[in-house]
Amino acid sequence: MNLPQAIEHANALVFPAFLADEPARTAEREKNEEAIGILAQAWMEAPLGAEPFHFDLVRGLADRNRELCDLIGTERLRNVRGTSLAQRLEDEDILRGCAALQHREVSEVRRTAGPGLRDMGVAYVEAPVSGMVAGVDIETTERYPDRGYIINVGMQFVRLAPKGKASSWCAAYCGLPAQYEQQGVPLAEIHHIGWKDLAGKKPFRENLELQAALLKAMETYPYLAHNAAFEDSWFTLHLNGYAEGRKAGRIVVVDTRDICRRIDPEVRTLPHDAKPAALETWARRRKVLSAKQKERHLGLDDVDLMFRTVQAEFAERNMFAD
């Protein structure tokens, strides 16, 4: 599929419910997901202000694909590899995130980090961090954002300082299509969110007030997330205006997992199967969680855990300005 074909496919009037048999649904899903990848890449690579279409076209096709996946069944797709979830942030995003925390130019951070971010660990501790930041965590029904739904959002605001504490926070549940009342909420074994938590709640894509509040916060402060490529991928296809803000440089993302991997020396000595950069493991090393405590896997709780762990790590490395 080329770009004109992807645009034509996204603009086509297709009603997922009319695709009655499984082969037709599978073929349509594969076309949708291929087109989403082509369109998103073309839009991001086009010069700012000269994009060949509005990003609403991509978000709309993702909405259509999500409806189709509901008909196919999430369990059938659980082991089917998708393409809409990035594995990591781009190097430029890592540099911009560090520069934002340290209030210096990206070029300075790049100079220290070197080719391939070889010395990014040095760059993270080279200058003090300070200022207000937002932390974000989401719970979802799927791994891939063009197939599932955001069902819980947590956001917290913290000033980076030795004794910085949350100044305000918000948390919200978001609804699902009615079929999940009987089928059960997907991935409930991880996030422990049930239908009673979501009943009567607006789906994220329909909750324009929540979307506007999140977007405003992200365009005001750098936002932190652990494995931020996950939140970044999901917000790209679910949050109106997010892709536009990211491309224009109004939204800066900071991946705390990348920070952990690069500045905590214990990460390099622990075995890979111990998942040393996982938030829960990291929090235990910094005595934020006890050996018996576990990560909640619920938006606001995980944001709070992330911030307390980050603050402890920054204090350990003498990274604060005050």
C-alpha positions as CSV (number, residue, x, y, z in Angstrom):
1,M,0.0,0.0,0.0
2,N,1.4,3.4,-0.9
3,L,0.4,6.8,0.5
4,P,-2.4,7.7,-2.0
5,Q,-3.9,4.3,-1.4
6,A,-3.7,4.7,2.4
7,I,-5.4,8.1,2.2
8,E,-8.1,6.6,-0.1
9,H,-8.6,3.7,2.4
10,A,-8.9,6.0,5.4
11,N,-11.5,8.1,3.6
12,A,-13.5,5.1,2.4
13,L,-17.0,4.6,3.9
14,V,-16.6,1.2,5.6
15,F,-19.0,0.0,8.3
16,P,-17.2,-2.7,10.4
17,A,-20.5,-4.3,11.4
18,F,-21.3,-5.1,7.7
19,L,-18.2,-7.3,7.5
20,A,-19.9,-10.5,8.5
21,D,-17.2,-13.2,8.1
22,E,-13.9,-13.6,9.9
23,P,-11.7,-13.5,6.8
24,A,-13.2,-10.2,5.6
25,R,-12.7,-8.7,9.1
26,T,-9.1,-9.9,9.3
27,A,-8.3,-8.5,5.8
28,E,-9.9,-5.2,6.7
29,R,-8.0,-5.0,10.0
30,E,-4.7,-5.7,8.3
31,K,-5.4,-3.0,5.7
32,N,-6.4,-0.5,8.4
33,E,-3.3,-1.1,10.5
34,E,-1.0,-0.9,7.4
35,A,-2.7,2.4,6.4
36,I,-2.4,3.8,9.9
37,G,1.4,3.2,9.9
38,I,1.9,4.7,6.4
39,L,-0.3,7.8,7.2
40,A,1.3,8.5,10.6
41,Q,4.8,8.3,9.2
42,A,4.0,10.5,6.2
43,W,2.4,13.1,8.4
44,M,5.3,13.2,10.9
45,E,7.9,13.4,8.1
46,A,6.1,16.2,6.2
47,P,7.3,19.8,6.9
48,L,5.5,21.4,9.7
49,G,2.4,23.2,8.3
50,A,2.6,21.4,5.0
51,E,1.2,18.0,6.0
52,P,-0.8,16.3,3.1
53,F,-3.8,15.7,5.4
54,H,-5.0,16.5,8.9
55,F,-4.0,14.0,11.6
56,D,-7.8,13.5,12.4
57,L,-7.7,11.2,9.4
58,V,-5.3,8.9,11.2
59,R,-7.2,9.0,14.5
60,G,-10.5,8.4,12.7
61,L,-9.1,5.3,11.0
62,A,-7.8,4.0,14.4
63,D,-11.3,4.5,15.8
64,R,-12.7,2.5,13.0
65,N,-10.2,-0.2,13.5
66,R,-10.9,-0.4,17.2
67,E,-14.6,-1.0,16.4
68,L,-13.6,-3.8,14.1
69,C,-11.4,-5.4,16.7
70,D,-14.3,-5.4,19.1
71,L,-16.2,-7.6,16.5
72,I,-13.2,-9.9,16.0
73,G,-12.6,-10.3,19.7
74,T,-9.7,-9.1,21.7
75,E,-8.7,-12.6,22.8
76,R,-8.2,-13.7,19.2
77,L,-5.9,-10.8,18.6
78,R,-3.9,-11.2,21.9
79,N,-1.0,-12.9,20.2
80,V,-1.2,-11.1,16.8
81,R,1.6,-8.7,16.5
82,G,0.7,-5.0,15.8
83,T,2.7,-2.0,14.6
84,S,1.2,1.0,16.3
85,L,3.2,0.7,19.6
86,A,6.7,2.2,19.5
87,Q,9.4,0.3,21.4
88,R,11.3,3.4,22.5
89,L,11.4,7.1,22.2
90,E,13.5,8.6,19.4
91,D,17.0,9.8,20.4
92,E,15.9,13.4,19.7
93,D,13.0,13.0,22.2
94,I,15.4,11.7,24.9
95,L,17.7,14.7,24.3
96,R,14.8,17.2,24.5
97,G,13.5,15.6,27.7
98,C,16.8,15.9,29.4
99,A,17.3,19.5,28.2
100,A,13.8,20.4,29.5
101,L,14.5,19.0,33.0
102,Q,17.9,20.9,33.1
103,H,16.6,24.1,31.4
104,R,19.4,24.2,28.9
105,E,19.7,23.9,25.1
106,V,19.3,20.6,23.4
107,S,22.6,21.2,21.6
108,E,24.4,21.2,24.9
109,V,22.9,17.9,25.9
110,R,23.6,16.4,22.5
111,R,27.3,17.4,22.7
112,T,27.7,15.5,25.9
113,A,25.6,12.5,25.0
114,G,27.6,11.9,21.8
115,P,26.8,9.7,18.8
116,G,24.0,7.2,19.5
117,L,23.6,8.7,23.0
118,R,26.6,6.8,24.1
119,D,27.2,9.1,27.1
120,M,23.6,10.0,27.8
121,G,24.1,8.8,31.4
122,V,26.7,11.6,31.8
123,A,24.3,14.1,30.2
124,Y,21.5,13.3,32.7
125,V,23.8,14.1,35.7
126,E,25.8,16.9,34.1
127,A,23.5,19.7,35.1
128,P,20.9,20.1,37.9
129,V,17.2,19.4,37.4
130,S,14.4,21.7,38.6
131,G,11.0,23.0,37.9
132,M,7.4,21.8,37.7
133,V,6.7,18.6,35.8
134,A,3.7,16.4,35.2
135,G,3.6,12.6,35.5
136,V,1.2,10.5,33.5
137,D,0.2,6.8,33.6
138,I,-2.6,5.1,31.7
139,E,-4.3,1.7,31.9
140,T,-5.5,0.1,28.7
141,T,-7.4,-2.9,27.4
142,E,-4.8,-3.8,24.8
143,R,-1.1,-3.4,24.0
144,Y,-1.7,-1.7,20.7
145,P,-3.4,1.7,20.6
146,D,-5.2,1.1,17.3
147,R,-7.0,-1.9,18.8
148,G,-7.9,-1.1,22.4
149,Y,-9.1,1.6,24.8
150,I,-7.7,3.9,27.5
151,I,-9.7,3.0,30.6
152,N,-7.8,4.8,33.4
153,V,-5.7,8.0,33.4
154,G,-3.7,9.3,36.3
155,M,-1.8,12.6,36.3
156,Q,0.2,14.3,39.0
157,F,2.2,17.6,39.2
158,V,5.4,17.8,41.2
159,R,8.2,20.3,41.6
160,L,11.6,18.7,41.2
161,A,13.4,19.4,44.4
162,P,14.8,17.3,47.3
163,K,11.5,17.5,49.2
164,G,9.2,18.1,46.2
165,K,5.7,16.8,46.7
166,A,2.6,16.5,44.5
167,S,0.9,19.9,44.3
168,S,-2.2,18.6,42.5
169,W,-3.5,15.5,40.8
170,C,-6.3,14.1,38.8
171,A,-7.6,10.6,38.0
172,A,-10.3,9.4,35.7
173,Y,-11.9,6.1,34.6
174,C,-13.1,5.9,31.0
175,G,-15.9,3.8,29.6
176,L,-16.0,0.9,27.1
177,P,-18.5,-0.4,24.6
178,A,-21.5,-2.2,26.2
179,Q,-20.3,-5.6,25.0
180,Y,-17.6,-5.6,27.7
181,E,-20.2,-5.7,30.5
182,Q,-20.7,-9.4,29.6
183,Q,-17.3,-10.2,28.1
184,G,-15.4,-8.6,31.0
185,V,-12.8,-5.9,30.8
186,P,-9.7,-7.0,28.9
187,L,-6.4,-7.3,30.8
188,A,-8.3,-7.1,34.1
189,E,-5.8,-9.6,35.5
190,I,-3.1,-6.8,35.2
191,H,-5.0,-3.6,36.1
192,H,-7.8,-5.1,38.2
193,I,-10.3,-2.7,36.7
194,G,-13.8,-4.2,36.4
195,W,-17.0,-3.1,34.7
196,K,-18.3,-1.6,37.9
197,D,-15.5,0.9,37.7
198,L,-16.3,1.9,34.1
199,A,-20.1,1.7,34.1
200,G,-21.6,5.0,33.0
201,K,-18.3,6.6,32.3
202,K,-17.6,8.4,28.9
203,P,-15.1,6.6,26.7
204,F,-11.8,8.5,26.4
205,R,-12.3,9.3,22.8
206,E,-15.7,10.9,23.6
207,N,-14.5,12.7,26.8
208,L,-13.4,16.0,25.2
209,E,-13.2,17.8,28.5
210,L,-10.7,15.2,29.9
211,Q,-8.7,15.3,26.6
212,A,-8.5,19.1,26.7
213,A,-7.3,19.1,30.3
214,L,-4.6,16.5,29.6
215,L,-3.4,18.3,26.4
216,K,-3.2,21.7,28.3
217,A,-1.1,20.1,31.0
218,M,1.2,18.4,28.6
219,E,1.7,21.6,26.6
220,T,2.5,23.5,29.9
221,Y,5.0,21.2,31.6
222,P,7.3,18.4,30.5
223,Y,5.5,15.1,31.2
224,L,7.2,12.0,32.7
225,A,6.2,8.4,32.2
226,H,7.9,5.1,32.8
227,N,8.4,3.5,29.4
228,A,7.1,6.7,27.9
229,A,6.9,5.3,24.4
230,F,3.8,3.5,25.6
231,E,1.9,6.6,26.7
232,D,3.3,8.5,23.6
233,S,2.0,5.9,21.2
234,W,-1.4,5.7,22.8
235,F,-1.9,9.5,23.1
236,T,-0.9,9.9,19.5
237,L,-3.9,7.8,18.3
238,H,-6.3,8.7,21.2
239,L,-5.8,12.3,22.3
240,N,-7.0,15.1,20.0
241,G,-4.2,17.6,19.3
242,Y,-1.4,15.4,20.8
243,A,0.4,14.5,17.6
244,E,0.1,18.1,16.5
245,G,1.6,19.3,19.8
246,R,4.4,16.8,19.7
247,K,5.4,17.6,16.2
248,A,5.4,21.4,16.9
249,G,7.5,20.9,20.0
250,R,4.9,22.1,22.4
251,I,4.9,18.7,24.2
252,V,8.1,17.3,25.7
253,V,8.2,13.7,26.9
254,V,10.6,12.3,29.5
255,D,11.1,8.6,29.8
256,T,12.0,7.7,33.4
257,R,12.8,4.2,32.4
258,D,15.6,5.5,30.2
259,I,16.8,7.7,33.1
260,C,16.9,4.6,35.3
261,R,18.8,2.5,32.7
262,R,21.4,5.1,32.2
263,I,22.1,6.6,35.7
264,D,21.5,3.7,38.1
265,P,24.7,1.6,38.1
266,E,22.8,-1.3,39.6
267,V,20.9,-1.8,36.3
268,R,24.1,-3.0,34.6
269,T,24.9,-5.5,37.3
270,L,21.5,-7.2,37.8
271,P,20.4,-10.1,35.6
272,H,18.1,-9.2,32.7
273,D,15.4,-11.5,34.0
274,A,15.2,-9.4,37.2
275,K,13.8,-6.6,35.0
276,P,16.0,-4.0,36.8
277,A,14.6,-1.0,35.0
278,A,10.9,-2.0,35.7
279,L,9.3,0.6,37.9
280,E,8.5,-1.9,40.7
281,T,12.1,-3.3,40.8
282,W,13.6,0.2,40.7
283,A,11.3,1.4,43.5
284,R,12.4,-1.5,45.7
285,R,16.1,-0.6,45.1
286,R,15.4,3.0,46.2
287,K,13.4,1.8,49.3
288,V,10.2,3.4,47.9
289,L,8.6,0.0,48.0
290,S,9.3,-2.8,50.5
291,A,10.2,-6.3,49.3
292,K,6.6,-7.4,49.9
293,Q,4.9,-4.4,48.2
294,K,3.9,-4.4,44.5
295,E,3.1,-1.9,41.8
296,R,-0.6,-1.2,41.7
297,H,-1.0,-0.9,37.9
298,L,-3.5,1.9,38.3
299,G,-2.9,5.3,36.8
300,L,-2.5,7.7,39.7
301,D,-1.0,5.1,42.1
302,D,1.7,4.3,39.5
303,V,2.4,8.0,38.8
304,D,2.9,8.6,42.5
305,L,5.2,5.6,42.7
306,M,7.2,6.8,39.7
307,F,7.6,10.3,41.2
308,R,8.7,9.1,44.6
309,T,11.2,6.7,42.9
310,V,12.5,9.4,40.6
311,Q,12.9,11.8,43.5
312,A,14.9,9.2,45.4
313,E,17.1,8.5,42.5
314,F,17.8,12.1,41.8
315,A,18.7,12.7,45.4
316,E,21.0,9.7,45.3
317,R,22.8,11.2,42.3
318,N,22.8,14.8,43.7
319,M,20.9,16.0,40.7
320,F,18.7,18.6,42.3
321,A,19.4,22.3,41.8
322,D,18.5,23.2,45.5
